Amino acid sequence: MYVINRTAAVIRPKEPLVEWINSQPDSVDNPVSLAQAREDPTIFLLPDYDTEEEAWSYVEELSRDMFEIELMSWYQDEAVWPRPRNYRTFRQWFDVELHTMVIDPYEDEIEREEFE
């Protein structure tokens, strides 16, 4: 097993995201619950950090990208995305958990592809 030199940031939606999802026209007949939105969270790998403050600065630095990736997973039409999409709004819309132990129990190479 291998410890990976990354921190895992688990991003879980909060009620404002669910309200936004359910305000979209195609969600009216099939609303999403908070529990459903939180079932399969997105995990971002961040650099290792020396202090918790440093970790949160990484989150802040990437918050707009994380916010937009989360929105894209629900609706790809950027015209309906909420504004502003800054760090403050990101933290209002998402819970963030930081985990320092990232372990890869497999020896095969990790495949990477560009996120679009």
Secondary structure, 3 states (H helix, E strand, C coil): CEECCEEEEEEEECHHHHHHHHHCHHHCCCCCCHHHHHCCCEEEEEECCCCHHHHHHHHHHHHHHHHHHHHHHHCCCHHHCCCCCCHHHHHHHEEEEEECCCEECCCCCCCCCCCC
